[in-house]
Amino acid sequence: MLEVYIDGASAGNPGPSGIGIFIKGEGHLIKKSEAIGMTNNHIAEFTALVRGLEEAQKLESNIVWLHSDSKIVVSSVDKRYVKNEEFKPYLERALEMIDELELFFIKWIPDKENKAADALAREALLKNKS
């Protein structure tokens, strides 16, 4: 099983944004920090969801347990629905990848339990500003 921790960060609304992905399990320890340009925090969180799933897909695992401190991301995946049209393409892409997995779990976690992904997202903000 892969444990995937994701986070998005924005310096403004919109503002320079970044994502952090931390993956562990099945002999892997992966840290990704990516600047994603100017956007808002919710888009950054949904982008982190999609990129986290893409990274897990590359590792060819069939069991993924995803952790996020974004209530809207976790709720949207759980319900398989989001009202905001802006988020729909991200959710649809994520659900496509989720449906290919044998087992998928998603859990909301408090910020204090998501420090690794948060640090990577903040690191990406610095890349975005330079």
C-alpha positions as CSV (number, residue, x, y, z in Angstrom):
1,M,0.0,0.0,0.0
2,L,1.2,3.5,-0.8
3,E,0.4,6.3,1.6
4,V,0.1,9.6,-0.3
5,Y,0.1,12.9,1.5
6,I,-0.8,16.0,-0.5
7,D,-1.0,19.7,0.1
8,G,-1.5,22.9,-1.9
9,A,-0.4,26.4,-0.9
10,S,-1.1,29.9,-2.3
11,A,0.4,33.2,-1.4
12,G,-2.7,35.3,-2.2
13,N,-6.1,34.6,-3.7
14,P,-5.1,34.2,-6.4
15,G,-1.4,34.3,-6.0
16,P,1.8,32.3,-6.6
17,S,1.0,28.7,-5.8
18,G,2.6,25.3,-5.3
19,I,1.9,21.7,-4.4
20,G,3.6,19.2,-2.2
21,I,3.4,15.4,-2.5
22,F,4.9,13.0,-0.1
23,I,4.6,9.2,-0.8
24,K,5.8,6.4,1.3
25,G,5.3,2.6,1.2
26,E,6.2,-0.4,-0.9
27,G,9.9,0.5,-0.6
28,H,9.3,4.1,-1.8
29,L,10.0,7.5,-0.2
30,I,9.2,10.2,-2.7
31,K,9.0,14.0,-2.2
32,K,7.7,16.3,-4.9
33,S,7.5,20.0,-4.7
34,E,6.1,21.8,-7.8
35,A,5.3,25.4,-8.6
36,I,2.0,25.7,-10.4
37,G,1.8,29.4,-11.3
38,M,-0.9,31.9,-10.2
39,T,-4.0,30.3,-8.8
40,N,-6.1,30.1,-5.6
41,N,-5.6,27.6,-2.7
42,H,-8.6,25.4,-3.7
43,I,-7.2,24.9,-7.2
44,A,-3.8,24.2,-5.6
45,E,-5.3,21.5,-3.4
46,F,-7.1,19.8,-6.3
47,T,-4.0,20.0,-8.4
48,A,-2.1,18.3,-5.6
49,L,-4.8,15.6,-5.6
50,V,-4.4,14.9,-9.3
51,R,-0.6,15.0,-9.2
52,G,-0.4,12.8,-6.2
53,L,-2.5,10.2,-7.9
54,E,-0.4,10.5,-11.1
55,E,2.7,9.9,-9.0
56,A,1.1,6.8,-7.3
57,Q,0.0,5.5,-10.7
58,K,3.7,5.7,-11.9
59,L,4.6,3.3,-9.1
60,E,2.0,0.8,-10.3
61,S,0.5,0.2,-6.9
62,N,-3.1,-1.0,-6.7
63,I,-3.7,0.2,-3.1
64,V,-3.5,3.9,-2.3
65,W,-4.4,5.6,1.0
66,L,-4.4,9.4,0.3
67,H,-4.2,12.0,3.1
68,S,-5.2,15.6,2.7
69,D,-5.8,18.5,5.1
70,S,-8.3,20.0,2.5
71,K,-11.9,19.3,3.6
72,I,-13.3,20.2,0.2
73,V,-11.0,17.8,-1.6
74,V,-11.7,14.9,0.7
75,S,-15.5,15.6,0.7
76,S,-15.5,15.9,-3.1
77,V,-13.8,12.6,-3.6
78,D,-16.0,10.9,-1.0
79,K,-19.2,12.2,-2.6
80,R,-17.7,12.0,-6.2
81,Y,-19.3,15.4,-6.7
82,V,-18.3,19.1,-6.5
83,K,-20.6,22.1,-7.1
84,N,-18.0,24.5,-8.2
85,E,-17.5,24.2,-12.0
86,E,-13.9,25.3,-11.7
87,F,-13.0,22.2,-9.7
88,K,-14.9,19.6,-11.8
89,P,-12.1,18.8,-14.3
90,Y,-9.7,18.1,-11.5
91,L,-12.2,15.8,-9.7
92,E,-13.1,14.0,-12.9
93,R,-9.5,13.3,-13.6
94,A,-8.9,12.1,-10.1
95,L,-11.9,9.8,-10.1
96,E,-10.7,8.2,-13.4
97,M,-7.4,7.3,-11.7
98,I,-9.1,6.2,-8.5
99,D,-11.5,3.9,-10.4
100,E,-8.5,2.1,-11.8
101,L,-7.2,1.1,-8.3
102,E,-8.1,-2.1,-6.6
103,L,-8.5,-0.2,-3.2
104,F,-8.5,3.5,-2.5
105,F,-9.0,5.3,0.8
106,I,-9.0,9.0,1.4
107,K,-8.8,10.6,4.8
108,W,-8.9,14.2,6.0
109,I,-6.1,14.9,8.5
110,P,-5.3,18.1,10.5
111,D,-2.5,20.4,9.3
112,K,-0.2,19.1,12.1
113,E,-0.3,15.6,10.6
114,N,0.5,16.8,7.1
115,K,3.8,18.6,7.8
116,A,5.8,16.8,5.1
117,A,3.5,17.7,2.2
118,D,2.9,21.2,3.6
119,A,6.7,21.9,3.7
120,L,7.0,20.7,0.1
121,A,4.1,22.9,-1.0
122,R,5.7,25.9,0.8
123,E,9.0,25.1,-0.9
124,A,7.2,25.2,-4.2
125,L,5.9,28.7,-3.4
126,L,9.5,29.9,-3.1
127,K,10.3,28.4,-6.5
128,N,7.3,30.2,-7.9
129,K,8.4,33.6,-6.6
130,S,11.9,33.4,-8.0
